[in-house]
């Protein structure tokens, strides 16, 4: 087939815009780069905005899938460094690494509590307890 399909053409263009976004270009700079380097595209602003939106989605998806792996890798590297410092009895560096581990795992931030949910659960527990107490008291009375 001599010409590229519409879908393949769109994907190629989104890939180009993806590269521009990774380089840190903003919307205006991407428009300028496309006008200069890809004049053959002959597209309107709306189409390029659509390519930018699709490229941003690709970046978000790539970031999500890599984030868990990168987080685990960073944790393991720090844990290894911590073990080495403890084995060498290098307490100052071990403490510094431990602080870094805690920051990475967000252990210093306050615990977030949903008060509405906590209040609902507490109410349910109190009702259950009152019900059990009431049943126990009626169960102790002799029936006529």
C-alpha positions in Angstrom: 0.0 0.0 0.0 1.6 3.3 -1.2 0.0 5.6 1.4 0.0 5.2 5.1 -3.3 4.4 6.8 -5.0 7.1 8.8 -4.5 5.2 12.0 -0.8 4.5 11.4 -0.3 8.2 10.4 -2.0 9.4 13.6 0.1 7.0 15.7 3.3 8.2 14.0 2.4 11.8 14.7 1.5 11.1 18.3 4.9 9.5 18.7 6.6 12.6 17.4 4.6 14.8 19.8 5.4 12.3 22.6 9.1 13.0 21.9 8.5 16.8 22.0 6.7 16.5 25.4 9.5 14.4 26.8 12.0 17.0 25.7 10.0 19.5 27.8 8.4 21.5 25.0 5.1 23.3 25.8 2.1 23.5 23.5 3.3 26.6 21.7 6.8 25.2 21.2 5.3 22.0 19.8 3.2 24.0 17.3 6.4 25.8 16.2 8.4 22.6 16.0 5.8 20.9 13.9 5.4 23.9 11.6 9.2 23.9 11.1 10.1 20.2 11.0 6.9 18.6 9.8 5.4 21.2 7.4 4.0 18.3 5.3 1.5 17.4 8.1 -0.6 20.4 7.1 -2.8 20.1 10.2 -4.9 22.5 12.2 -4.6 23.5 15.8 -7.4 21.2 16.9 -5.7 18.1 15.4 -2.4 19.0 17.0 -4.2 19.5 20.3 -5.6 16.0 19.9 -2.1 14.6 19.3 -0.8 16.4 22.4 -3.7 14.9 24.5 -3.0 11.4 23.2 0.7 11.8 23.8 0.1 13.0 27.4 -2.1 9.9 28.0 0.8 7.7 26.7 3.2 9.4 29.1 0.7 8.9 32.0 0.3 5.2 31.2 4.1 4.7 30.9 4.6 6.4 34.2 2.1 4.3 36.0 3.4 1.0 34.8 7.0 1.9 35.5 6.3 3.6 38.9 5.8 0.4 40.8 8.9 -1.2 39.4 11.0 1.9 40.0 9.7 2.3 43.5 10.5 -1.3 44.4 14.0 -0.9 42.9 14.7 2.3 44.8 13.5 0.7 48.1 15.7 -2.4 47.5 18.7 -0.2 46.8 18.2 1.8 49.9 17.6 -1.3 52.0 20.9 -2.8 50.6 22.8 0.4 51.4 21.3 0.4 54.9 22.4 -3.3 55.5 25.9 -2.5 54.3 26.2 0.5 56.6 24.9 -1.5 59.6 27.3 -4.3 58.8 30.2 -1.8 58.8 28.8 -0.2 61.9 28.6 3.1 60.1 25.7 4.4 62.2 25.6 7.9 60.9 25.2 6.8 57.3 22.8 4.0 58.3 20.6 6.6 60.0 20.8 8.9 56.9 19.7 6.0 54.7 17.0 5.0 57.1 15.6 8.6 56.9 15.7 8.4 53.2 13.8 5.0 53.3 11.2 6.6 55.6 10.8 9.6 53.3 10.4 7.4 50.2 7.8 5.3 51.9 6.1 8.4 53.2 6.3 7.3 56.8 6.7 10.9 58.1 3.4 12.2 56.9 0.4 12.2 59.2 -2.1 9.4 59.0 -5.2 10.5 57.1 -8.5 9.5 58.8 -11.9 9.8 57.1 -13.9 11.1 60.0 -17.3 10.4 58.4 -16.3 6.8 57.9 -14.8 6.5 61.4 -17.9 7.9 63.0 -20.1 5.5 61.0 -18.0 2.5 62.1 -18.0 3.6 65.7 -21.8 4.0 65.6 -22.2 0.5 64.2 -20.0 -0.9 66.9 -21.9 0.9 69.6 -25.3 -0.4 68.2 -23.9 -3.9 68.1 -22.7 -3.7 71.7 -26.1 -2.2 72.8 -28.0 -4.9 71.0 -25.8 -7.7 72.6 -26.3 -6.1 76.1 -30.1 -5.9 75.5 -30.3 -9.5 74.3 -28.2 -10.6 77.3 -30.5 -8.8 79.7 -33.7 -10.2 78.2 -32.1 -13.6 78.0 -31.5 -13.5 81.8 -35.1 -12.7 82.7 -37.4 -15.6 83.4 -40.3 -15.8 81.0 -43.8 -16.3 82.2 
